[in-house]
Amino acid sequence: MSHYSDAENSADSFDEIAGGSKDVMLRRRRIWDPDSTSITSEIKDLLDDDVNSLVEEDCIGCPLPSTPEDENVLETEMSDVLKAAVLGDELDITTLAQNAAGQAEHVVRRLIQVSWNVCHFNKLPDWLQDNDFLTHGHRPPLPSFRACFRSIFRLHTETANIWTHLLGCVAFIGIAAYFLMRPTVEIQLQEKVVFGAFFAGAIICLGFSFMFHTLNCHSQFVGKLFSKLDYCGIALLIMGSFVPWLYYGFYCHFKPKVVYLSGVCALGITSIMVSLWDKFSESAWRPFRAGVFM
């Protein structure tokens, strides 16, 4: 086909419309109709091949690759995807909440460790409200052993208890070391054993009391644990303090000495067993505690 003939065919596709001037001609485009319009055989073959490529042998259109033949499969897949997305969002939210709670707790602990102020008795948690006659100057809960030990240099209701027991414990350690290291010609071995029992009871009692008054504000579990150890230390001190005077009081009477020492040991062991009772350290049992150590 020549360029001239193409131009003639394209020119025939327009209708001439008379304008207001003889020199001006307007053309209107006619809608293309493959049945009424003459086209080349090459173009017809291309159009037929394109249509045949979209039709199967049974004259049913070929589905697109991404379109499932069964609608139920598509609904199932969409449901699974939505469930997985919702579950993933819930897991992400739970993880974020746990991380945020952990970070907030860490910040609070750091703030408590850096700075804290004494508080009123009514602001204390129930497990710290032991002596209602002391209304001011209480330590708040300090959930850190380091913060508890650093609090011994602050002024609060436990300051005197901490330092008196700590200094007493150190003093008895020094006295016991000096006494037990003396040569045998000055102090006999049996006398070292007798006074060693007393020194051991005193050191254990004062050491446990120091630990209790220092760490009782850490947590309820730690407070109860060292409270039991404190009362056990008191019982050991009472037992140890009986040994020297019974030894010298019944110096010439062996049998009565053994009987009294056995009775003291039995009562001391009973006191220790009672001290391990969980309710023994509660305020309601204060008169009972006093009677146990009488």
C-alpha positions as CSV (number, residue, x, y, z in Angstrom):
1,M,0.0,0.0,0.0
2,S,1.4,3.4,-1.0
3,H,1.5,6.5,1.1
4,Y,-0.9,8.2,-1.3
5,S,-3.5,5.6,-1.1
6,D,-3.4,5.7,2.8
7,A,-3.9,9.4,2.6
8,E,-6.9,8.9,0.4
9,N,-8.5,6.4,2.7
10,S,-7.9,8.6,5.7
11,A,-9.4,11.6,4.0
12,D,-12.6,9.6,3.1
13,S,-13.2,9.0,6.8
14,F,-14.1,12.7,7.3
15,D,-17.3,14.4,6.1
16,E,-17.2,17.8,4.8
17,I,-19.2,20.4,6.7
18,A,-19.9,23.7,5.2
19,G,-18.6,26.6,7.1
20,G,-19.3,30.2,7.0
21,S,-16.6,30.7,4.3
22,K,-15.9,28.9,1.1
23,D,-12.2,28.6,2.0
24,V,-12.8,27.0,5.4
25,M,-13.9,23.4,5.5
26,L,-14.7,21.5,8.7
27,R,-14.4,17.8,9.0
28,R,-16.3,15.4,11.3
29,R,-14.9,12.1,12.4
30,R,-17.0,9.1,11.6
31,I,-17.1,6.1,14.0
32,W,-15.0,3.2,12.8
33,D,-17.0,0.1,11.9
34,P,-14.9,-3.0,11.0
35,D,-17.8,-4.4,9.0
36,S,-18.4,-1.3,6.9
37,T,-14.8,-0.1,6.7
38,S,-12.3,-1.5,4.4
39,I,-9.2,-2.7,6.2
40,T,-6.2,-4.7,5.1
41,S,-5.9,-8.4,5.4
42,E,-2.9,-8.1,7.7
43,I,-4.8,-6.1,10.3
44,K,-7.8,-8.6,10.2
45,D,-5.4,-11.5,10.8
46,L,-3.9,-9.7,13.8
47,L,-7.3,-9.0,15.3
48,D,-8.5,-12.6,14.8
49,D,-5.4,-13.9,16.5
50,D,-5.8,-11.7,19.4
51,V,-9.4,-12.8,19.9
52,N,-8.6,-16.4,19.5
53,S,-5.9,-16.2,22.1
54,L,-8.5,-15.3,24.8
55,V,-10.8,-18.2,24.0
56,E,-10.3,-21.9,25.0
57,E,-11.5,-24.9,23.0
58,D,-14.9,-25.0,24.7
59,C,-15.4,-21.3,24.0
60,I,-15.0,-20.3,27.7
61,G,-12.8,-17.3,28.5
62,C,-9.4,-18.1,30.1
63,P,-9.2,-16.9,33.7
64,L,-6.4,-14.6,34.7
65,P,-3.6,-16.2,36.6
66,S,-4.3,-14.4,39.8
67,T,-8.0,-15.1,39.8
68,P,-9.0,-18.4,41.6
69,E,-11.6,-20.5,39.8
70,D,-13.4,-21.2,43.1
71,E,-14.7,-18.3,45.1
72,N,-14.6,-20.2,48.4
73,V,-10.8,-20.5,48.0
74,L,-10.5,-16.8,47.7
75,E,-12.7,-16.2,50.8
76,T,-10.7,-18.7,52.8
77,E,-7.4,-17.1,51.9
78,M,-8.7,-13.6,52.7
79,S,-10.0,-14.9,56.1
80,D,-6.7,-16.5,56.9
81,V,-4.8,-13.4,56.0
82,L,-7.1,-11.2,58.1
83,K,-6.8,-13.5,61.1
84,A,-3.0,-13.6,60.9
85,A,-2.9,-9.8,60.7
86,V,-5.2,-9.4,63.7
87,L,-3.2,-11.9,65.7
88,G,0.1,-10.2,64.7
89,D,-1.3,-6.8,65.8
90,E,-2.4,-8.3,69.2
91,L,1.0,-9.8,69.7
92,D,2.7,-6.6,68.8
93,I,0.5,-4.6,71.2
94,T,1.1,-7.1,74.0
95,T,4.9,-7.0,73.4
96,L,4.9,-3.2,73.4
97,A,2.8,-3.1,76.6
98,Q,5.2,-5.5,78.4
99,N,8.2,-3.5,77.2
100,A,6.6,-0.2,78.3
101,A,5.8,-1.6,81.7
102,G,9.3,-3.0,82.2
103,Q,10.8,0.4,81.2
104,A,8.5,2.3,83.5
105,E,9.4,0.0,86.5
106,H,13.1,0.4,85.7
107,V,12.7,4.2,85.7
108,V,10.8,4.2,89.0
109,R,13.4,2.1,90.7
110,R,16.2,4.3,89.4
111,L,14.4,7.4,90.7
112,I,13.9,5.8,94.1
113,Q,17.5,4.8,94.3
114,V,18.7,8.3,93.4
115,S,16.4,10.3,95.7
116,W,13.7,9.5,98.2
117,N,12.1,11.3,101.1
118,V,10.8,10.0,104.4
119,C,7.0,9.7,104.6
120,H,4.1,9.5,107.0
121,F,3.0,6.3,108.6
122,N,-0.4,6.4,106.8
123,K,1.4,6.5,103.4
124,L,3.3,3.2,104.1
125,P,2.0,-0.1,102.7
126,D,0.4,-2.5,105.1
127,W,3.4,-4.7,105.4
128,L,5.5,-1.7,106.6
129,Q,3.0,-0.4,109.2
130,D,4.4,-2.0,112.3
131,N,4.6,0.7,114.9
132,D,1.8,3.2,114.8
133,F,3.3,5.3,117.6
134,L,6.0,6.5,115.1
135,T,4.0,8.7,112.8
136,H,6.8,10.5,110.8
137,G,10.2,9.8,109.3
138,H,9.6,6.4,107.8
139,R,11.4,5.1,104.8
140,P,9.3,4.3,101.7
141,P,9.7,0.9,100.1
142,L,13.1,0.7,98.5
143,P,13.2,-2.3,96.0
144,S,17.0,-2.4,95.9
145,F,19.5,-3.8,98.3
146,R,21.9,-1.1,97.4
147,A,19.4,1.6,98.2
148,C,18.6,0.0,101.5
149,F,22.2,-0.1,102.6
150,R,22.7,3.5,101.4
151,S,19.8,4.5,103.6
152,I,21.8,3.8,106.8
153,F,23.5,7.2,106.2
154,R,20.1,9.0,106.2
155,L,18.0,10.1,109.1
156,H,14.8,8.1,109.6
157,T,13.0,5.9,112.1
158,E,15.5,3.0,111.7
159,T,18.7,5.0,111.9
160,A,19.3,4.4,115.6
161,N,18.4,0.7,115.4
162,I,20.7,0.2,112.5
163,W,23.8,1.9,114.0
164,T,23.4,0.6,117.5
165,H,23.2,-3.0,116.3
166,L,26.0,-2.5,113.7
167,L,28.4,-0.9,116.1
168,G,27.5,-3.5,118.8
169,C,28.2,-6.4,116.3
170,V,31.6,-4.9,115.3
171,A,32.5,-4.4,119.0
172,F,31.7,-7.9,120.0
173,I,33.6,-9.3,117.0
174,G,36.7,-7.4,118.2
175,I,36.2,-8.4,121.8
176,A,35.7,-12.1,120.9
177,A,38.8,-12.1,118.7
178,Y,40.9,-10.6,121.4
179,F,39.5,-13.0,124.1
180,L,39.8,-16.2,122.0
181,M,43.3,-15.4,120.8
182,R,44.8,-15.1,124.3
183,P,47.3,-17.8,125.2
184,T,46.1,-20.9,127.1
185,V,48.2,-20.0,130.1
186,E,46.0,-16.9,130.6
187,I,42.6,-18.3,129.6
188,Q,41.9,-22.0,129.6
189,L,40.3,-23.8,126.6
190,Q,37.0,-24.7,128.4
191,E,36.6,-21.0,129.4
192,K,37.1,-19.9,125.8
193,V,34.4,-22.4,124.8
194,V,32.0,-21.1,127.5
195,F,32.5,-17.4,126.5
196,G,32.7,-18.3,122.9
197,A,29.1,-19.5,123.1
198,F,28.1,-16.1,124.5
199,F,30.1,-14.1,121.9
200,A,28.6,-16.2,119.1
201,G,25.0,-15.5,120.3
202,A,25.7,-11.8,120.7
203,I,27.3,-11.4,117.2
204,I,24.6,-13.4,115.5
205,C,21.8,-11.5,117.3
206,L,23.2,-8.1,116.6
207,G,24.2,-9.0,113.0
208,F,20.7,-10.3,112.2
209,S,19.1,-7.3,113.8
210,F,21.3,-4.9,111.8
211,M,20.3,-6.7,108.6
212,F,16.6,-6.7,109.5
213,H,16.4,-3.0,110.4
214,T,18.3,-2.2,107.2
215,L,16.4,-4.4,104.7
216,N,12.9,-4.4,106.2
217,C,11.8,-1.8,103.7
218,H,13.0,-3.8,100.6
219,S,9.9,-5.9,100.1
220,Q,7.4,-7.9,102.1
221,F,9.2,-11.2,101.5
222,V,12.7,-9.8,102.5
223,G,11.2,-8.1,105.5
224,K,9.5,-11.2,106.8
225,L,12.6,-13.3,106.2
226,F,15.0,-11.1,108.2
227,S,12.3,-10.6,110.8
228,K,12.4,-14.3,111.5
229,L,16.2,-14.3,111.5
230,D,16.1,-11.4,114.0
231,Y,14.0,-13.3,116.5
232,C,16.1,-16.4,116.0
233,G,19.1,-14.3,116.8
234,I,17.5,-13.1,120.0
235,A,16.8,-16.6,121.1
236,L,20.4,-17.6,120.4
237,L,21.7,-14.6,122.4
238,I,19.5,-15.7,125.4
239,M,20.8,-19.2,125.1
240,G,24.4,-18.1,124.9
241,S,24.1,-15.7,127.7
242,F,23.0,-18.5,130.1
243,V,26.1,-20.6,129.5
244,P,28.8,-18.5,131.4
245,W,26.8,-17.9,134.6
246,L,25.6,-21.5,134.7
247,Y,29.1,-22.7,134.2
248,Y,30.5,-20.6,137.1
249,G,27.3,-20.8,139.2
250,F,27.4,-24.6,139.2
251,Y,31.2,-24.9,138.9
252,C,31.4,-27.6,141.6
253,H,28.0,-29.3,140.7
254,F,28.2,-31.0,137.3
255,K,24.7,-32.6,137.3
256,P,22.6,-29.5,138.1
257,K,24.7,-27.6,135.6
258,V,23.9,-30.1,132.8
259,V,20.2,-30.1,133.8
260,Y,19.9,-26.3,133.6
261,L,21.9,-26.1,130.4
262,S,19.7,-28.7,128.8
263,G,16.5,-26.9,129.9
264,V,17.8,-23.6,128.5
265,C,18.7,-25.2,125.2
266,A,15.2,-26.8,124.9
267,L,13.5,-23.5,125.6
268,G,15.7,-21.7,123.1
269,I,15.1,-24.2,120.4
270,T,11.3,-24.0,121.0
271,S,11.6,-20.2,120.8
272,I,13.4,-20.5,117.4
273,M,10.7,-22.8,116.1
274,V,7.9,-20.4,117.2
275,S,9.8,-17.5,115.6
276,L,9.7,-19.1,112.2
277,W,5.9,-18.9,112.3
278,D,4.7,-16.5,109.6
279,K,2.3,-14.6,111.9
280,F,4.8,-14.3,114.7
281,S,6.1,-10.9,113.5
282,E,2.7,-9.3,113.0
283,S,1.6,-6.4,115.2
284,A,-1.3,-8.3,116.7
285,W,1.0,-10.9,118.2
286,R,3.3,-8.4,119.9
287,P,2.3,-9.4,123.5
288,F,2.8,-13.0,122.6
289,R,6.3,-12.3,121.3
290,A,7.2,-10.5,124.5
291,G,6.1,-13.6,126.5
292,V,8.1,-16.0,124.4
293,F,11.4,-14.2,125.2
294,M,10.6,-13.6,128.9
